[in-house]
Amino acid sequence: MKHDFFMESEKRIPVSDEVDILVAGGGPAGVGAALSAARLGMKTMIIEMLDCLGGVATAGMMSHWGGTSSSTILPEIFARTAEKGKIFGYEEMNGTDENTIHHESQKIILDEMMKEAGVKVLFYTMVCGALTENGKITGVIIQNKSGRSVIRAARVIDATGDGDVAAYAGVPFIKGRENDGKMQPATIMFKIGGVDYQRAVFPPSFETLVETPRGELQALAREKLPSPAGHVLLYRQTTDGTVCCNMTNATDIDGTNAESVTKALIQCRSQIEPIIRFLREYVPGYEKCWLMSSGSLLGIRETRHFKGEETLTAEDILTAREFDNWVVKRAFFNFDVHNMTGSGLDKTGVQQAWTQQKTYTIPYGCLIPQNIDGLLLSGRNISGSHLAHSNFRIMSICMALGEAAGIAAALSLHDGVALRDVDVRKIQELI
């Protein structure tokens, strides 16, 4: 007999912790938020569903920190990464720059930074509900190996990427592109070894064309690789002969749906073998490459866009708008919209051909969700249009958004005011 639902019996859920500021999600935005709040004297906790901090930068094995922003924490990470290289054996940069990610060392670095700042970290922990009272969030319900419990918090920062806390709290949102709801494709990054750096090519964008004796690489990839894979993006790493590959692709994926995420993981992993075969046969310097590892976190580019007090638009970026109430400045990237139906760049996306070379700002209102107090959005889930999101979702800008959220939350408690009433000039003084 089929049952449409099961009625769970009422039960008492213990309160496992009480903090000033709870940060949900340990990716770049969460890292920025937790460190900024703790360094201002707040009792801060960060929860993360994986076994490390850094999100796509570490568990997701992203090749490099793209874009630029006003983040002050990111230069710290770069400096510490260089120091760790003397110990872990990658001090020779091999033609890379400080933006290149050494995944394992940065996991350790972020642990160290949290410990120094006094942040409590809880891994393998997922948000499964939000507590609200009289229109204000007062904590979250979590699930982990210890069971289900509640973390009470005076302020909550949602840095989950998908905005899980905000969704549970009832903040209005749309998914994906405004006209049809389609979301950018998902990717699993993977790393290979055995590359001959003397002969190898490293196309960094969809618009980078590389001529070879067998033909142009992007065209060959579209012809030879299983759809929706079909582009070549290869990035040097600090260890000689190793390359990060951003070439797997899964379209029509909803990163907020478990079955859809599972489908994407299986599809992307199934593409790794044909991609390596392609690299060996068609790409100079890759004839003897071999698989080293793949990311343990699926790269989800786009899901929920929440409604905030203000919404960042593509026009704001194209005109390099300077908001009076900015909390992120010197933001810079392109419209990185991946093809919704196949490989390569969407017709609305611009990478190598990007011409707007001025930086822009992000206003505080984009971090303040509608309909709820005590909660801040941080990272790719802030209030922005689909096209603007393709720019500000880059990790360096997400880090700066997290720092702004952490500072704002700390100031609101210090000054005894609601988050939406924080004096933005005070936030700006600390950025």
Phi, psi and omega per residue, in radians:
M1 nan 2.241 -3.110
K2 -1.446 2.361 3.075
H3 -2.028 2.314 -3.136
D4 -1.386 -0.402 3.138
F5 -2.763 2.885 3.077
F6 -2.191 2.299 -3.136
M7 -1.536 1.908 3.128
E8 -1.320 2.336 -3.121
S9 -1.233 2.568 3.134
E10 -1.137 2.404 3.135
K11 -2.620 2.779 -3.139
R12 -1.451 2.284 3.105
I13 -1.889 2.134 -3.091
P14 -1.229 2.633 2.986
V15 -1.528 1.970 -3.045
S16 -1.560 -0.338 -3.139
D17 -2.840 2.719 3.026
E18 -2.351 2.218 -3.064
V19 -2.384 2.921 3.012
D20 -1.259 -0.899 -3.066
I21 -2.284 2.186 3.072
L22 -1.894 2.217 3.080
V23 -1.883 2.116 3.115
A24 -1.737 2.022 -3.133
G25 1.853 2.213 -3.045
G26 -1.888 0.416 3.047
G27 -1.331 -2.914 -3.107
P28 -0.932 -0.772 3.138
A29 -1.132 -0.731 3.139
G30 -1.155 -0.694 3.093
V31 -1.059 -0.834 3.129
G32 -1.064 -0.717 -3.111
A33 -1.172 -0.839 -3.076
A34 -1.122 -0.802 -3.128
L35 -1.135 -0.727 -3.127
S36 -1.136 -0.752 3.140
A37 -1.153 -0.792 -3.104
A38 -1.151 -0.663 -3.138
R39 -1.199 -0.249 3.041
L40 -1.697 0.251 2.998
G41 1.599 0.149 -3.114
M42 -1.532 2.502 3.017
K43 -1.260 1.903 -2.928
T44 -2.133 2.489 3.104
M45 -2.332 2.485 3.064
I46 -2.199 2.317 3.115
I47 -2.013 2.505 -3.045
E48 -2.502 2.382 -3.076
M49 -1.339 -0.288 -3.127
L50 -1.771 -2.913 -3.069
D51 -1.758 0.181 -3.116
C52 -2.728 2.863 3.015
L53 -1.602 2.857 3.107
G54 1.944 -0.374 3.081
G55 1.032 -2.259 -3.110
V56 -1.076 -0.492 -3.130
A57 -1.146 -0.541 -3.067
T58 -2.022 -1.224 3.128
A59 -1.074 -0.559 -3.142
G60 -1.474 -0.085 3.071
M61 0.970 0.644 3.059
M62 -1.072 2.578 -3.034
S63 -1.290 -0.617 -3.019
H64 -2.791 2.801 3.052
W65 -1.462 1.803 -3.106
G66 -1.453 2.834 3.080
G67 1.274 3.132 3.072
T68 -2.394 2.813 3.135
S69 -2.881 -3.085 3.133
S70 -1.509 0.197 3.137
S71 -0.972 2.329 3.034
T72 -1.747 -0.286 -3.138
I73 -1.406 -0.602 -3.123
L74 -1.048 -0.757 3.057
P75 -1.052 -0.554 3.044
E76 -1.082 -0.771 3.140
I77 -1.095 -0.725 3.116
F78 -1.057 -0.792 -3.114
A79 -1.126 -0.739 3.130
R80 -1.178 -0.606 3.111
T81 -1.113 -0.727 3.104
A82 -1.084 -0.720 3.117
E83 -1.143 -0.731 3.141
K84 -1.110 -0.508 -3.141
G85 -1.040 -0.501 3.114
K86 -1.194 -0.445 -3.128
I87 -1.637 -0.746 -3.039
F88 -1.564 -0.080 2.972
G89 1.549 0.495 3.076
Y90 -2.224 0.559 -3.090
E91 -1.148 -0.409 3.039
E92 -1.373 2.175 -3.005
M93 -1.421 -0.299 3.059
N94 0.926 0.750 3.079
G95 1.438 0.084 3.092
T96 -1.666 3.066 3.055
D97 -2.153 -3.041 -3.034
E98 -1.151 -0.329 3.120
N99 -1.238 -0.312 -3.130
T100 -1.150 2.365 -3.041
I101 -1.685 2.193 2.919
H102 -1.723 1.760 -2.865
H103 -1.055 -0.816 -3.043
E104 -1.221 -0.700 -3.118
S105 -1.210 -0.607 -3.129
Q106 -1.251 -0.455 2.985
K107 -1.041 -0.809 -3.128
I108 -1.178 -0.741 -3.141
I109 -1.027 -0.775 -3.121
L110 -1.172 -0.646 3.024
D111 -1.017 -0.790 -3.111
E112 -1.121 -0.737 -3.126
M113 -1.125 -0.692 3.103
M114 -1.135 -0.729 3.127
K115 -1.097 -0.769 3.139
E116 -1.091 -0.622 -3.114
A117 -1.460 -0.187 -3.138
G118 1.452 0.390 3.113
V119 -1.431 2.308 3.021
K120 -1.460 2.248 -3.100
V121 -1.973 2.402 3.089
L122 -2.307 1.951 -3.122
F123 -1.577 3.010 -3.131
Y124 0.845 0.749 -3.067
T125 -2.265 2.207 -3.103
M126 -1.989 2.552 2.998
V127 -1.343 2.298 3.084
C128 -2.312 0.271 3.070
G129 3.026 2.824 3.108
A130 -2.187 2.436 3.077
L131 -1.687 2.195 3.102
T132 -2.266 2.493 3.087
E133 -2.420 2.095 3.112
N134 0.936 0.781 3.075
G135 1.351 0.261 -3.140
K136 -2.275 2.398 3.080
I137 -1.374 2.371 -3.101
T138 -2.119 -0.007 3.133
G139 2.836 -3.092 3.121
V140 -2.313 2.703 3.005
I141 -1.661 2.306 -3.114
I142 -2.126 2.822 3.058
Q143 -2.364 2.279 3.077
N144 -2.704 -2.893 -3.104
K145 -1.103 -0.378 3.104
S146 -1.437 -0.089 -3.118
G147 1.877 -2.759 -3.137
R148 -1.741 2.371 3.133
S149 -2.677 3.101 -3.119
V150 -2.050 2.396 2.947
I151 -1.940 2.030 3.088
R152 -1.443 2.459 -3.133
A153 -2.621 2.456 3.068
A154 -1.246 -0.555 3.084
R155 -2.434 2.496 3.122
V156 -2.168 2.353 3.070
I157 -2.009 2.111 -3.130
D158 -1.594 1.829 3.096
A159 -2.078 0.573 -3.078
T160 -1.414 -0.050 -3.084
G161 1.424 -1.062 3.122
D162 -1.398 -0.149 -3.141
G163 1.255 0.753 -3.074
D164 -1.078 -0.731 -3.138
V165 -1.122 -0.833 -3.133
A166 -1.048 -0.691 3.124
A167 -1.127 -0.787 3.092
Y168 -1.088 -0.561 -3.111
A169 -1.416 -0.102 3.067
G170 1.567 0.315 3.097
V171 -1.247 2.293 -3.117
P172 -1.169 2.553 -3.131
F173 -2.703 2.875 2.894
I174 -2.140 2.810 3.056
K175 -1.864 2.366 2.965
G176 1.180 -2.626 -3.063
R177 -1.243 2.436 -3.021
E178 -1.048 -0.656 -3.011
N179 -1.448 -0.422 -3.086
D180 -2.476 -0.025 3.103
G181 1.312 0.057 -3.141
K182 -1.226 2.495 -3.108
M183 -2.027 2.662 -3.119
Q184 -1.055 2.642 -3.109
P185 -1.182 2.867 -3.131
A186 -1.828 2.785 -3.056
T187 -2.542 2.521 2.862
I188 -1.884 2.106 3.034
M189 -1.310 2.605 3.006
F190 -2.525 2.800 -3.067
K191 -2.084 2.449 3.105
I192 -2.141 2.736 3.035
G193 -2.077 -3.136 3.074
G194 1.356 0.335 -3.122
V195 -1.553 2.343 3.104
D196 -1.441 1.749 -3.070
Y197 -1.123 -0.367 -3.141
Q198 -1.246 -0.465 -3.081
R199 -2.041 -0.194 -2.984
A200 -1.226 2.672 3.016
V201 -1.947 2.672 -3.066
F202 -2.378 1.263 3.117
P203 -1.147 2.089 -3.022
P204 -1.622 -0.166 -3.077
S205 -2.521 2.842 3.097
F206 -1.055 -0.492 -3.055
E207 -1.579 0.054 3.093
T208 -1.498 2.015 -3.128
L209 -1.762 2.324 -3.107
V210 -2.186 1.992 3.106
E211 -1.453 2.348 3.089
T212 -2.316 2.937 3.085
P213 -1.016 -0.406 -3.131
R214 -1.613 -0.144 -3.100
G215 2.288 3.114 3.123
E216 -1.329 2.343 -2.960
L217 -1.113 -0.773 -3.104
Q218 -1.105 -0.697 3.112
A219 -1.166 -0.714 3.094
L220 -1.084 -0.702 -3.137
A221 -1.121 -0.728 3.114
R222 -1.095 -0.575 -3.104
E223 -1.422 -0.683 -2.938
K224 -1.709 -0.491 -3.051
L225 -1.515 2.639 -3.141
P226 -1.202 2.225 3.113
S227 -1.114 2.519 0.137
P228 -1.557 0.150 2.937
A229 -1.159 2.824 -3.140
G230 2.667 0.509 3.039
H231 -2.461 2.861 -3.094
V232 -2.125 1.978 3.073
L233 -2.304 1.966 -3.015
L234 -2.297 2.350 -3.010
Y235 -2.297 2.269 3.047
R236 -0.993 2.630 2.988
Q237 -2.139 2.944 -3.058
T238 -1.208 -0.435 3.110
T239 -1.554 2.197 -3.071
D240 -0.965 2.329 3.078
G241 1.527 -0.049 -3.138
T242 -1.856 2.532 -3.075
V243 -2.454 2.400 3.014
C244 -1.588 2.311 -3.092
C245 -1.969 2.178 3.093
N246 -1.956 1.256 -2.950
M247 -2.289 -0.205 3.075
T248 -1.382 2.753 -3.005
N249 -2.746 2.300 3.065
A250 -2.367 2.095 -3.116
T251 -1.751 2.921 -3.127
D252 0.978 0.796 -3.123
I253 -1.949 2.363 3.045
D254 -1.894 1.892 -3.088
G255 -1.202 -0.068 3.081
T256 -1.762 0.097 -3.102
N257 -2.069 2.158 -3.024
A258 -1.081 -0.748 -3.129
E259 -1.167 -0.652 3.128
S260 -1.178 -0.729 3.103
V261 -1.099 -0.733 3.110
T262 -1.069 -0.770 3.090
K263 -0.999 -0.772 -3.126
A264 -1.129 -0.754 3.131
L265 -1.028 -0.841 -3.110
I266 -1.145 -0.746 -3.132
Q267 -1.115 -0.792 -3.128
C268 -1.134 -0.750 3.123
R269 -1.119 -0.590 -3.136
S270 -1.187 -0.333 -3.129
Q271 -1.492 -0.253 -3.049
I272 -1.093 -0.787 -3.125
E273 -1.081 -0.890 3.112
P274 -1.104 -0.511 3.083
I275 -1.159 -0.781 3.128
I276 -1.127 -0.692 3.067
R277 -1.055 -0.710 3.117
F278 -1.124 -0.792 -3.141
L279 -1.050 -0.771 -3.128
R280 -1.094 -0.651 -3.045
E281 -1.492 -0.609 -2.938
Y282 -2.014 -0.283 -2.992
V283 -1.894 2.127 -3.122
P284 -1.020 2.323 3.120
G285 1.580 -0.136 -3.070
Y286 -1.902 0.236 -3.036
E287 -1.049 -0.506 -3.098
K288 -2.052 0.408 -3.112
C289 -1.202 2.702 -3.121
W290 -2.528 2.678 -3.080
L291 -1.300 2.203 3.078
M292 -1.710 -0.957 -3.071
S293 -2.875 2.869 3.063
S294 -2.298 2.779 -3.095
G295 -1.122 2.522 3.068
S296 -1.610 0.010 3.097
L297 -2.198 2.169 3.073
L298 -1.166 2.319 3.122
G299 -1.414 1.752 3.096
I300 -1.675 2.104 -3.059
R301 -1.544 -0.521 -2.982
E302 -2.715 2.337 2.978
T303 -2.485 -1.771 -3.046
R304 -1.480 2.405 2.969
H305 -1.976 1.959 -3.049
F306 -1.505 2.728 3.115
K307 -1.560 2.089 3.120
G308 -1.991 -3.090 3.105
E309 -1.143 -0.506 3.025
E310 -2.360 2.769 -3.134
T311 -2.267 2.172 3.115
L312 -1.365 2.342 -3.101
T313 -2.012 2.900 3.066
A314 -1.071 -0.632 3.137
E315 -1.114 -0.634 3.083
D316 -1.033 -0.672 -3.138
I317 -1.312 -0.773 -3.103
L318 -1.133 -0.507 3.125
T319 -1.694 0.098 -3.134
A320 0.887 0.891 -3.030
R321 -1.129 2.377 3.077
E322 -1.858 1.781 3.124
F323 -1.370 2.469 3.075
D324 -1.128 -0.608 -3.094
N325 -1.738 0.650 -3.136
W326 -1.118 2.574 2.979
V327 -2.226 -0.169 2.959
V328 -2.245 2.328 3.058
K329 -2.283 3.037 -3.120
R330 0.964 0.516 3.084
A331 -1.328 2.366 -3.138
F332 -2.671 2.239 2.990
F333 -2.938 -2.899 -3.126
N334 -2.028 -3.071 3.012
F335 -1.542 1.577 -3.015
D336 -1.595 1.285 -3.135
V337 -1.770 1.972 3.118
H338 -1.410 2.643 -3.096
N339 -0.974 2.217 -3.106
M340 -1.328 -0.307 -3.042
T341 -2.091 -0.115 -3.125
G342 -2.899 -2.584 -3.090
S343 -1.565 2.946 3.022
G344 1.415 -2.766 -3.028
L345 -1.647 2.423 3.037
D346 -1.178 2.740 -3.119
K347 -1.122 -0.347 3.093
T348 -1.560 -0.153 -3.071
G349 -1.527 2.660 3.081
V350 -2.463 2.121 3.102
Q351 -1.988 -1.588 -3.058
Q352 -1.082 -0.518 -3.101
A353 -1.524 0.187 3.133
W354 -1.108 2.243 -3.059
T355 -1.927 -0.300 -3.105
Q356 -1.366 1.810 -3.001
Q357 -1.742 0.112 3.107
K358 -1.604 2.651 3.088
T359 -1.481 2.868 -3.136
Y360 -2.309 3.044 3.129
T361 -2.085 2.840 3.084
I362 -2.146 2.213 -3.083
P363 -1.404 2.715 -3.110
Y364 -1.042 -0.591 -3.096
G365 -1.064 -0.385 3.102
C366 -1.235 -0.313 -3.140
L367 -1.641 -0.190 -3.059
I368 -1.740 1.940 -3.097
P369 -1.305 2.645 3.025
Q370 -1.280 2.648 2.935
N371 1.332 0.020 -3.113
I372 -2.609 2.467 3.056
D373 -1.842 2.838 3.082
G374 1.430 0.058 -3.061
L375 -2.229 2.419 3.021
L376 -2.131 2.466 2.997
L377 -1.502 2.574 -3.109
S378 -2.711 2.247 -3.134
G379 1.760 -2.615 -3.054
R380 -1.250 -0.099 -3.127
N381 -1.616 0.102 3.129
I382 -1.161 3.011 -3.097
S383 -1.354 1.903 -3.132
G384 -2.795 2.758 3.106
S385 -1.280 2.898 3.129
H386 -0.981 -0.812 -3.076
L387 -1.254 -0.712 3.079
A388 -1.082 -0.687 3.135
H389 -1.023 -0.613 -3.132
S390 -1.111 -0.282 3.087
N391 -1.666 -0.927 -3.015
F392 -1.377 -0.099 3.097
R393 -1.286 -0.160 -3.117
I394 -1.110 2.570 -2.892
M395 -1.114 -0.639 -3.128
S396 -1.140 -0.617 3.100
I397 -1.278 -0.667 3.072
C398 -1.064 -0.671 3.086
M399 -1.042 -0.791 3.137
A400 -1.142 -0.658 3.078
L401 -1.083 -0.704 3.091
G402 -1.103 -0.758 3.119
E403 -1.046 -0.740 3.120
A404 -1.097 -0.730 3.139
A405 -1.136 -0.754 3.129
G406 -1.095 -0.724 3.115
I407 -1.137 -0.786 -3.122
A408 -1.093 -0.749 3.137
A409 -1.107 -0.741 3.123
A410 -1.120 -0.757 -3.140
L411 -1.134 -0.647 -3.132
S412 -1.104 -0.663 3.101
L413 -1.289 -0.716 -3.139
H414 -1.087 -0.719 -3.093
D415 -1.599 -0.099 3.117
G416 1.166 0.679 -3.133
V417 -2.200 2.826 3.058
A418 -1.169 2.750 -3.109
L419 -1.017 -0.694 -3.094
R420 -1.273 -0.197 -3.122
D421 -1.809 0.102 3.113
V422 -1.099 2.424 3.079
D423 -1.232 1.917 -3.061
V424 -1.077 -0.512 3.134
R425 -1.081 -0.566 3.102
K426 -1.210 -0.653 3.071
I427 -1.094 -0.788 -3.094
Q428 -1.086 -0.589 3.137
E429 -1.161 -0.415 -3.074
L430 -1.757 0.029 3.135
I431 -1.724 nan nan
